[in-house]
Each structure stands twice: as structure tokens, then as C-alpha cells.
């Protein structure tokens, strides 16, 4: 796992942190722990619990649905953009395969993007600049003005 801090990605956008994870189930709790640890010094006023839940769902999806013939990793990056927090999760899957499902009440899976959609102020899925897929969410007013 790697961690990077304070790299600019355009005006008003600062990368606060990043981690690289193996595509394995144990990476999900690791992502939650590391995000909590490295976002804390930035003192967000948004719900870190909500952000951690959304990261958990997106990393789970990346682990389950990322595909490559070569060894691959899941990349999580988080940015401050003005007063908003944006989190990106990258994997080598196909962007066209990302879709929000509407599972039946007794279905055990398929609620990850529904949770993200209901908690985040916005979310996006598309091609990753690293190749493969990127799914991101944004939380407005994560910091005071």
C-alpha cells in the first residue's frame, strides 16, 4: 500500500491521499482503516462514517468485478476540491459494466451503488486515467468555506 499527499490535479483540487490495495477481500477493511487514519488530520466536517461506508462499497465492487489478464491492484484516491471531498476507486474492469442494480428485498448483494447514490451528493463511473474503470463520489461541504 502506498500513501501520497498534497499533489495538485487542477485549480482548487488537492489530492489528500491515496492507497493501492490487492484485489482481495481483506483490502476492504484495510481501505476503511487507512482512509480514516489519513483523512483525520484534514478535519473534515462531513460524516467520515458515511465516506468510509461508500469507500467500502466501491472497493468491494472493484475487488469483485475488476478483471485483467495481468496481475492488478485497486487504487483509491481522495481529493479536496474547494469545500468538497471527492473519492475515486480505480480497477481494471470495463467501465460499461458499472451499473446501479435494483435488487429484490431478499437479494444478498447488489446494493453498493444504491448506497452511494443515496449518501453522496453525486457519483460518477467511467474510464480511469489509469486504464480500466473509475467510480467516484463527492460529498459537498466536507469542509467549512
N, C-alpha and C positions, 0 to 999 in steps of 0.2 A: 504494500500500500504506500502511496506517496501523498504528500501534502504540499500545496503551494499557496502562497499568499500574495495579495496586492499586485496582481497583474492586470493592466487595463485592457478592456475589449471595446473601446469606443467611448465617446464622451458620456460621462455620467455612469459608466459601468465599470465596476471594480470586482475582479474575482477575489472572493474572500477565502476560498478553499477548494480543494479537490481531493479525491481519493480514487484509487484504482483497486478493483476487487476481482477476485477469482469468481467465475460463474458457478458458484456453489451455494447451497442453502445457508451455510454459516456466514456468508457475506451479508445477509440481510440484517442480523443483529449487529454485526460489526459496523455497517453503514450507519445505523441508528446511533450507536455509541460515539463514533468518530464525528458525526455531524454535531451532536450535542456538545461534544468537547470543544470543537473548533469554532462553533458559532457563538458560544457563550461570551468570549471576550469582546464581541461586537455589539453586545447588549441589545438585541432586537426586542421590540415591544410586542411583536406578534406571538402567537402560540407556537412555541418550539415543539410542543407535543403534536400539534396538527401537522407541522412541517415534517417531523420525524415519521408520523404515520404515512404521509404521502410518499416520502422517500422509501419507506419500507415497501409500499405497494409497487412503486416503479422499479426498484431493484429486484423485487421478486419477479415481476414481469420480464425484466431484462435477463435474469438467470434462466427463467423457464422458456423464453421464446427467442433468445439470441441464438443465431446459427452461423457457423463458419466451418470450413474445411480445415482451417488452421487453428492453432491454439489462440484463444481470445480472452479479453478482460472486459469488465464492466467499468465504465468511467462515470463518476458523479462529480459535478462541479456546481458551486453556488456563488452567486454574484449579488452585489448591492447595485441597484440601478435607481439612483435618486433615493426615494424613501421605500422602494420595493425590494423584495427578495425574490430572485429567480434561481431555481434549481434545475439542472439538466442531468439526465441519465442517458448515457450512450451505450449502445451494444451493436454487434454486427448483424442484427436481424434486418428484415426488409421493412422499410417504412410503410408500405402499403398494407402490411399485416396488422398495424396498430388500429384497433377499433374498440369503441366502447360497447360492451355487451349489456344485455338486459336479462340477467339470469332469473330463473324461476325461484320462488321462495325457498325451495328445498335444495337448490344447487349449492354445492360446497365451494365453488370457485366462480370467478368472473365479475367481481365487484371492485377491483382495484381502480380502474379509471372512473367508475361511478363515484367512488370516494373522493378521488382527486377533483373530479368535476364539481362535487358538492362543497368541498372545503376551499379550494384555491379560488382566487379571483379570476384566473384564466389558466389555461393549459394549452399545449401545442405538441403535435407529433409530426415529424418529418425527417428528411435526410440529415444525418450527422455530418459535421465538418470533418469528423474522424473516419468517415465511412460507416455505412450501416444506418442505424436508426437513432434518433434523439427524441426523447419525450421530456418536456419541461413543464413546470408550473410556476406561477408567480403569485406572490402574496403582497398586496398593496399595503402601504402604511406599516411596513415592518419596522421602520424607524421613524422617530419624530422628524418634522420638517426642519 
